[in-house]
Amino acid sequence: MDNGIFRYQPLLALDAPDRSSLARQDALVASLLSGGDSRLQVDAGIGINKYLCPPRPAPDMLCASSCTASPVTAQGFRRCADAWQRLAACLSERQRTRTLDSYARDIRTRLLDYFHAAGLAEAILCPSGTDALLTATMLLHLERPDQPMTAILPQASEIGTGVPLAATLRHFDGPAPSDAPLVDAAVAAIEIPLRDRDGVPRPDDELAEAYAAAAAEVRGRAVVYLTHSTKTGLIAPVRPPRGAEIIVDACQARIEPRLVAHALRQGWPVLVTGSKFFGGPAFSGAVLFPSQRLAAIQQQAPGRSREVLQRGASNMGMLLRWIAALDAIAAFDALGDQDQVAGRLQDRAAAIERGIAGLDGLVPIQGLAGGGEE
């Protein structure tokens, strides 16, 4: 099968490996898990990571996408094996760097094509969705470095404990203290509860007012993280405050490409991942940053912006995870037009609701209600 540079050849015996092949698989897995953070580390005692995922395909595990992580698919693992073998065969570091750059370019092109963003944005690859949020915030800081920023976003329980830290340009993982800033910037955060004490989602109008009130109190730049959607399936705020800057957090990938393209036309950066809904391996993130806006930042701060944009350069683990994720995205895209796919998803959602209704003690609560507004 040939798909650009992702030409699959059975270079590793994945189905019935001998001892030599197992050793190569171990090296492949080590590369696949590299270039990320502690969430990718596998507990040697139980063989899974913090999100209960094994590092290899788990064909006996039923995964119908996830709010956080799924193990790599067998087909995605084969794609990674092909790329890893090609990189291992490079005769020099220069050739290896060129091969990594070639993979990165192809990934960025395919990602922009899927989200209908070619010509609208540049794709900046990142090791995770949280890293993507950190990268987008760094670029906004470089845009106007002398102005303080305040991030207005859902409470951490809806989006992840590391997100408020990344939104304030602080370490979100590892041994460094969480209050240590990554750059000399004044960035604060306001977290908005999206549910009441009983777990029921607050009405859209009430949330819109809460976000608007928070933005009105900000001195400097109010940056609203329009979340589409949260881990529990909420979109907030449906109507962002006037005058606020917007970053669209679509890291759950539960968003239609046309809405991503619409956001980019407004000049809003969009954060995406290849995991979660798509079911690619965890920790493949990207920022789709509006092209003209990014070009202006690069012109204004060429050295600093280059540092930000090259943070993930030559990251083999990140690229391998994106290769597997794009395989899952391509499989989803091949299901048919968006209306047909939406009908299939609605049928699945109805079947899940019927299943929940038949279980004593479980009460469904509202989640994702619609596709957002244009």
ChimeraX attribute file (.defattr): number of C-alpha atoms within 10 A of each C-alpha:
attribute: neighborCount
match mode: 1-to-1
recipient: residues
	/A:1	7
	/A:2	8
	/A:3	8
	/A:4	8
	/A:5	12
	/A:6	17
	/A:7	11
	/A:8	16
	/A:9	13
	/A:10	10
	/A:11	15
	/A:12	19
	/A:13	15
	/A:14	16
	/A:15	7
	/A:16	8
	/A:17	13
	/A:18	12
	/A:19	8
	/A:20	10
	/A:21	15
	/A:22	15
	/A:23	12
	/A:24	18
	/A:25	19
	/A:26	13
	/A:27	12
	/A:28	24
	/A:29	19
	/A:30	14
	/A:31	19
	/A:32	27
	/A:33	23
	/A:34	18
	/A:35	19
	/A:36	21
	/A:37	15
	/A:38	12
	/A:39	14
	/A:40	20
	/A:41	17
	/A:42	18
	/A:43	12
	/A:44	8
	/A:45	6
	/A:46	9
	/A:47	13
	/A:48	17
	/A:49	17
	/A:50	13
	/A:51	15
	/A:52	14
	/A:53	20
	/A:54	18
	/A:55	22
	/A:56	19
	/A:57	19
	/A:58	15
	/A:59	11
	/A:60	6
	/A:61	10
	/A:62	8
	/A:63	13
	/A:64	10
	/A:65	16
	/A:66	16
	/A:67	19
	/A:68	18
	/A:69	22
	/A:70	27
	/A:71	25
	/A:72	27
	/A:73	21
	/A:74	16
	/A:75	14
	/A:76	23
	/A:77	27
	/A:78	22
	/A:79	24
	/A:80	28
	/A:81	26
	/A:82	21
	/A:83	26
	/A:84	22
	/A:85	14
	/A:86	14
	/A:87	19
	/A:88	12
	/A:89	11
	/A:90	14
	/A:91	9
	/A:92	11
	/A:93	10
	/A:94	10
	/A:95	13
	/A:96	17
	/A:97	16
	/A:98	15
	/A:99	18
	/A:100	21
	/A:101	16
	/A:102	12
	/A:103	22
	/A:104	23
	/A:105	14
	/A:106	16
	/A:107	21
	/A:108	18
	/A:109	15
	/A:110	17
	/A:111	24
	/A:112	20
	/A:113	13
	/A:114	16
	/A:115	17
	/A:116	19
	/A:117	26
	/A:118	17
	/A:119	11
	/A:120	19
	/A:121	24
	/A:122	23
	/A:123	26
	/A:124	22
	/A:125	31
	/A:126	31
	/A:127	26
	/A:128	23
	/A:129	26
	/A:130	30
	/A:131	28
	/A:132	26
	/A:133	30
	/A:134	26
	/A:135	24
	/A:136	25
	/A:137	22
	/A:138	23
	/A:139	21
	/A:140	19
	/A:141	22
	/A:142	19
	/A:143	19
	/A:144	14
	/A:145	15
	/A:146	11
	/A:147	14
	/A:148	16
	/A:149	24
	/A:150	22
	/A:151	25
	/A:152	25
	/A:153	28
	/A:154	27
	/A:155	18
	/A:156	16
	/A:157	13
	/A:158	20
	/A:159	22
	/A:160	15
	/A:161	14
	/A:162	17
	/A:163	23
	/A:164	25
	/A:165	24
	/A:166	24
	/A:167	28
	/A:168	25
	/A:169	27
	/A:170	21
	/A:171	20
	/A:172	23
	/A:173	17
	/A:174	10
	/A:175	8
	/A:176	11
	/A:177	11
	/A:178	16
	/A:179	12
	/A:180	12
	/A:181	17
	/A:182	14
	/A:183	11
	/A:184	9
	/A:185	17
	/A:186	16
	/A:187	22
	/A:188	17
	/A:189	17
	/A:190	18
	/A:191	14
	/A:192	18
	/A:193	17
	/A:194	25
	/A:195	16
	/A:196	10
	/A:197	8
	/A:198	7
	/A:199	10
	/A:200	13
	/A:201	16
	/A:202	14
	/A:203	11
	/A:204	15
	/A:205	11
	/A:206	12
	/A:207	21
	/A:208	18
	/A:209	15
	/A:210	17
	/A:211	23
	/A:212	21
	/A:213	12
	/A:214	20
	/A:215	25
	/A:216	14
	/A:217	10
	/A:218	18
	/A:219	11
	/A:220	14
	/A:221	19
	/A:222	26
	/A:223	24
	/A:224	27
	/A:225	25
	/A:226	24
	/A:227	25
	/A:228	26
	/A:229	25
	/A:230	26
	/A:231	18
	/A:232	15
	/A:233	17
	/A:234	21
	/A:235	23
	/A:236	24
	/A:237	26
	/A:238	18
	/A:239	18
	/A:240	19
	/A:241	21
	/A:242	9
	/A:243	12
	/A:244	18
	/A:245	19
	/A:246	21
	/A:247	26
	/A:248	22
	/A:249	28
	/A:250	23
	/A:251	32
	/A:252	27
	/A:253	20
	/A:254	18
	/A:255	18
	/A:256	16
	/A:257	17
	/A:258	14
	/A:259	17
	/A:260	21
	/A:261	22
	/A:262	16
	/A:263	20
	/A:264	22
	/A:265	15
	/A:266	10
	/A:267	20
	/A:268	21
	/A:269	28
	/A:270	29
	/A:271	31
	/A:272	30
	/A:273	31
	/A:274	29
	/A:275	33
	/A:276	25
	/A:277	22
	/A:278	25
	/A:279	28
	/A:280	28
	/A:281	31
	/A:282	29
	/A:283	29
	/A:284	31
	/A:285	25
	/A:286	29
	/A:287	28
	/A:288	27
	/A:289	24
	/A:290	23
	/A:291	20
	/A:292	14
	/A:293	17
	/A:294	19
	/A:295	15
	/A:296	12
	/A:297	19
	/A:298	18
	/A:299	11
	/A:300	14
	/A:301	16
	/A:302	13
	/A:303	10
	/A:304	14
	/A:305	19
	/A:306	11
	/A:307	11
	/A:308	17
	/A:309	17
	/A:310	13
	/A:311	15
	/A:312	18
	/A:313	18
	/A:314	18
	/A:315	20
	/A:316	23
	/A:317	23
	/A:318	26
	/A:319	28
	/A:320	30
	/A:321	28
	/A:322	34
	/A:323	27
	/A:324	27
	/A:325	30
	/A:326	24
	/A:327	23
	/A:328	23
	/A:329	21
	/A:330	13
	/A:331	12
	/A:332	14
	/A:333	14
	/A:334	10
	/A:335	11
	/A:336	11
	/A:337	9
	/A:338	12
	/A:339	9
	/A:340	11
	/A:341	15
	/A:342	13
	/A:343	11
	/A:344	13
	/A:345	12
	/A:346	12
	/A:347	12
	/A:348	12
	/A:349	12
	/A:350	12
	/A:351	12
	/A:352	11
	/A:353	13
	/A:354	11
	/A:355	10
	/A:356	14
	/A:357	13
	/A:358	9
	/A:359	9
	/A:360	7
	/A:361	7
	/A:362	9
	/A:363	9
	/A:364	9
	/A:365	10
	/A:366	12
	/A:367	15
	/A:368	14
	/A:369	9
	/A:370	10
	/A:371	14
	/A:372	16
	/A:373	8
	/A:374	8
